[in-house]
Amino acid sequence: MKRLLFIYNPHAGKELLKPKVSDIVDIFVKAGYEVVIYPTQTYRDAYKKVKEYDADNIDLVVCSGGDGTIDEVVTGMMEREKRDPVGYIPTGTTNDFANSLHIPKGLLSAADNAVNGKAFSCDVGRFNKGTFVYIAAFGLFTDVSYETDQGMKNLLGHIAYLLEGAKRIFNVRSYRIKVSHDGDAIQDEFIYGMVTNSRSVGGFRNMVGKQVVFDDGLFEVTLIKKPKNPIELQEIIAALLIEQIDTKYMYTFKTGYITFESLEEIPWTLDGEYGGEHDYVEIENRKQQLQIMVPEEHIESLMEQGENKEEN
């Protein structure tokens, strides 16, 4: 019999998973798996569990939680020699990555996809010596996700992020950074930057452009320049809220490798979790290195050749 390691965060989202655990395990068993269940106990617990499990006795890892949980599981998996496919049951507040991959929102449907979907070879990011799944970012609002109270996230969802972000909108820090990619270098003052592999960020779709492919070896990069006055700041925020790229204030491009150099250490967030402060960051796209379970009917639209067909 095949074996499945099920790791879940019992406190993610509104704790909706708890009453469904038995039904979810039943789906796994009916798909032919013997199930090992592990509720996370502390921060980085999922990472440690995935990194240390006996790979010879496990065929599939399924995790449930928010962005922090999937980030920990993928980080642990990327540090292994034998990498098993990952199934994901999203129970977080925004679930950008899951939504981008068409992973079902319903818990039982997502559980069924985790064991009966198809493994998709997805790009994953290297951040210095670490890993991120779909976004590495600095600047404006990036600390909101890990500073916003969990109860507030559960109650208000996206509005919680906006309310927390509004507290600091008129006290925006900027950072002078040299950004190097593909033989080009940009030196400017930025209030925000993100390197992404997702079709939505913070619940907002198309902030990174519409032509996002998940297995092409390229990230979408968005860098927002420092506004000269409050009116420009308002225009930038308005552009983000209506999900438009405004090239007057932004640099946007695709790349598989990029570096950020600054005189001061800058706080970064990786998949919504605190990623430390750095004065040098090297980001590399690890093309098709993550196997993640997605609905078979959507797999072609996620692939590089599927995107090319759409364009043609």
Salt bridges, closest charged atoms under 4 A:
GLU15 OE2 - HIS11 ND1 3.44
GLU15 OE1 - LYS18 NZ 3.42
ASP26 OD2 - LYS30 NZ 2.71
GLU34 OE1 - ARG3 NE 3.66
GLU79 OE1 - LYS51 NZ 3.06
ASP84 OD1 - LYS82 NZ 2.38
ASP143 OD1 - ARG168 NH1 2.57
GLU147 OE1 - ARG168 NH2 3.72
GLU164 OE1 - LYS167 NZ 3.23
GLU164 OE2 - ARG168 NH2 3.10
ASP182 OD2 - HIS181 ND1 3.02
GLU220 OE2 - LYS254 NZ 2.53
GLU235 OE1 - LYS248 NZ 3.96
GLU264 OE1 - ARG173 NH2 2.85
GLU282 OE1 - ARG126 NH1 3.24
GLU284 OE1 - ARG126 NE 2.93
GLU300 OE2 - LYS309 NZ 2.89
GLU304 OE1 - LYS287 NZ 3.97
GLU307 OE1 - ARG199 NH2 3.79
